[in-house]
Amino acid sequence: MFTGCAHFERTDRTFRAFETAANRAESKATPHLVHFRVQQAAASSRSDRRPSTIVFSGIVLTEEGHLLAPFNIRTDTPDRIEAWIGDQQYLARPLKSDEQLGMTILRIQPREPLVPLQLDEAVDLRTGEHAFVVISSDADNEFAVFTLSAFMQGVIDGRYRQFSLSPLPNQTRGAPVFSSRGKLVGLMSQNNAWALTDLAEDLHHFIGEVTGRAETPSRDENAWFGATLSPINADFARANKLPRSALWLVHVFEDSPAWQAGFRSGDLVVELNGEPLRLSGTRAYQYFLQALRPRIGAPFEIKTLRNGKSVTGRGRLERRPEPQTLRAEDLGIHLTEINEPLKLRHNLFETQGVMVTEVERGSPAATGRQFGRNLLMPRDVITAVHHHPTPTLSAFNEALDLIRRERPGVVLVEFMRGPVNGFEALNLRIGEREESTP
Amino acid sequence: MIRHIRCLFSLIALSALSLYAQPFQFDLDAQLPFADAMDIPAEVIARVDPSVVSIQHEQAGGTGFIISEDGYILTNGHVVRGFDAEDPTRPAESITVVLHNEQQLPATVIGFSMDPDVALLRVKHDAPLQPVTFANSRNVSVGQRCFAVGTPVGLRRTFTSGILSNIDRTDLGTEVVVFQTDAAINPGNSGGPLFDQQGRVLGINTYASRGANNLGFTIPIHVALDMVDDFKEHGRFVRSLAPLFFTGELYAELSRALGVERGILISYVMPDSAAWQAGFRPGDVLIDVNGESVHARTRADLLNFEWKHSVRPPGEPFNVTVLRGGRDNWEPVELSSVLEPLGPLPQFGRHLGEIPEYRYATLGLGVKSLVDLHLIIHEIHPVEGVFVKFREDNSTASQADIEAEDVITHVAGHPVPDFDTFLEIFEGELQAHNPAIELRLARNHLRLLTALAPDYLLREVRVILIAPSEGHEYVDLMRRELLAGGAHVRLATPEAAPITRDLLNTSLIADLALEDVDVSEADVILFVGGPGSRSFWENEQALRIAREAMEQNRHLAAAGPAALLPVLASEEPLTTKITLPREDSAEAVRRQANYTGKDVESDERIHTTTARTRDIVREFLTSLQHALLRAPVQSDPPSIPESADPVQMTP
């Protein structure tokens, strides 16, 4: 009888702790919670779809009215987007959408400063731990907040880890997730919670970019590491007791940031910026690219294995070297200088030349003696024109000047097509305008 | 040689041709005034009709024509080609020739080539057959009347007529110049003759442009006749190679730009090749061969020049003068070399290739010897290794990140510069059940390191493979697939004599003589097929082994004619289902065997197959593997420990 009482008391305490945790989550979340209501613009006449309303949750990012929505929303969307914060309703305008995050930052004009959610204080969930998901609702046209509970079932690895949660109602996407101690954990994806510890840095950059506070864009296609990477084979890794999440530096370009950091072809990347790589195969490569957050000047610290010993190197990404290009309209071709990356990308057999990137229709280079075949083709490496070697674009330019001065009727072009030499004579009269033909 | 590479562009040209031909169709109802002059005289028809035959086999069919009384028949290579990816030189299985009088004869392929698209067949016939006569196809003219005889869409003895529309056609990317005709050529006409008005053969009808009207293409008969002797002598067409170089015609602009009036441009010489060593260099202009001046202004000129030297006997001198130097200072240079026989061709353009593929289907990997032409065709940087021809998706090889056209340069840390070394090292690793065989690959400029991890599902299975000394088929295929599956394979032959591998010219060493085969030391007894395995029917030892295998409850597997062994070895009529090649089935029926006629039969512990094709043999091996994994042999004493159920042996 006594034991039964004690047991009941303990259970009661547990219930009360649960209740406290839920209330704490609710009160923490409510000031930052946004309820989005998207009314789709009238469907086009072609479709018989009727305009509908979509609702989801989001959070406040800045005092001045930047909000985060958990979807990619086109900035030119014709839809009407309402943002409800407490009893206030605003019209929101999408500013920028990030494909990798799958999120959009929107802007409202708040009547008084908003309270942004502090993203930096996030913690991770442990398996079995309870989580509280705070969602918004507009039932009966009233802003309302609901707190749902779920327990963490396991982690899904990736650039942004996801905590798999026990089943929740459908419309939770974008809602903040709290631990039982009331700490912020993440944001809801479709069914799981994105770990904010992984997401925070990229989110900060994203916010910085939109608000203009960040100095550089968060990602830049022109940023260059300077190596060809290839994921380690799983069976090879197992047999050689190497990590499965690792990438070979198959080829390190000379004088590239990777080279300057001390890396050489054959090194195996195992850590990036102090953290082991995640995932395996091509997903490890995607992870690396995302986690590197390529932008010009971005620092990196990479640990590699070389002959079993670890080598750590630091450096900064640089601007991708862009080979010079040229349009030789006399011949009807576009050309580029050849650098190491280009040689690898196109599997070139000759570097002492200039590579054709485009052949203009109806030009001397396009005219073939055989049906459906041009004299010159993209990827040909021109080594000499009109008996002048053209190892560089400037040498090619000189040859071109000569042709313009001498005005020969035909020009000999010597080139390499893959591993094979070729010789063609281009008839410069082809493609000329009426008045210039004799 | 550049013509080979040019083939790659031909398909584009061909499809464009058909596309462009469409809008030009129109009807001409007008009565032609000289219709009578177009009739082909009845006596010509009567003369040519008996020489034209229809050709049928399991895959397709076409037309052919008799060229000699003793039964030689010409047709297209593509009419009789086989579809064996691993042995591209293998023709179709069972070819039937139907004479004009509907008499059917089995035919053998003496040799075939896909480019030029020519094949030589032979039929045996008691009475002399009526051969065709030949026109001089080097001397023909556009506009000349011609007619085709063939089996378009299976309609036997169809005569269609037209004119020679063009006699210098090079646009199809073929190795030789072909004739174009507007005589209706349809699928099934392939391999049939194009006659001139006198009923002499001008050529072999070959290609028709799909979607176009009245664009038929014909291989000039002199080209086919050039190849006949090679087919008879070597079974294949052996090209002579004026040591490997690529040539180009000196078209008007090129002639002006180079400042050379006449000649043939040598555009590419493979470094370190025989041609390079003979002194040829890219940019040379060939002006004289063996004292005869040479010149090519057009592509047709060039193909004719190349063909002329391709069909000269290897070993003949090739003494030439080239111009070297450049625009204003061309100097003649004398070079001497000899014509060399061109080695087996890789697959490219229309060519099926002549290099066998060595495929481990269990691993999803097929490799070939790497030849110089591979480097050019697949743009491979000079490297030593074996060429990955085949890589199956979702296989052990794909898990190892191997891709088709990779070159394997190292196996388990050892360089594999040639095919034999590769086999030795790779199969050694398989035998040792290495869980992760380290491979180095060359791909473009990159060198990659990976590992192949076979499952070795059959690692506890001991197989004795029994082959006749001669006339065996697919013995090496069975050996390597079982090996790749992890089985312990031993080869037994009469007197333990070594036997020739299929596809390769090397030997397989036998481990045992038949009398030394102890059935209790094996889980599977596998008799290899092939016509030679009929000798097992009366071989005491083979019968003993088969009988003991059944008595001791081993898996008894047998292919081809050897599949009769279970029937012969049992004292009472065998109730287990078996299958056999069709030609041997009478034996089975006579012995009241339970003969099903399927390609693969697996009943309890007796597994039989017709082994008609490589694919059927592979299907048989798969079915055998399933049976082994389902019902592993319990030997006495058990060879397999309780825990070692092969199903659970996946690493």
Interface residues (C-beta under 8 A of the other chain):
Chain A: T228 S230 P231 N233 A234 D235 F236 R238 A239 W248 V250 H251 K343 L344 N347 F349 R369 Q370 F371 G372 R373 H387 P408 G409 V410 V411 L412 E414 G418 P419 V420 N421 G422 F423 E424 A425 L426 N427
Chain B: I2 I5 F9 I12 A13 A16 L17 T170 D171 F246 G248 Y251 E253 L254 S255 R256 A257 L258 L265 S267 Y268 P282 G283 R299 G326 R327 L375 I376 E379 H381 Q399 A400 D401 P435 A436 E438 N444 H445 L446 R447 L448 L449 T450 A451 L452 A453
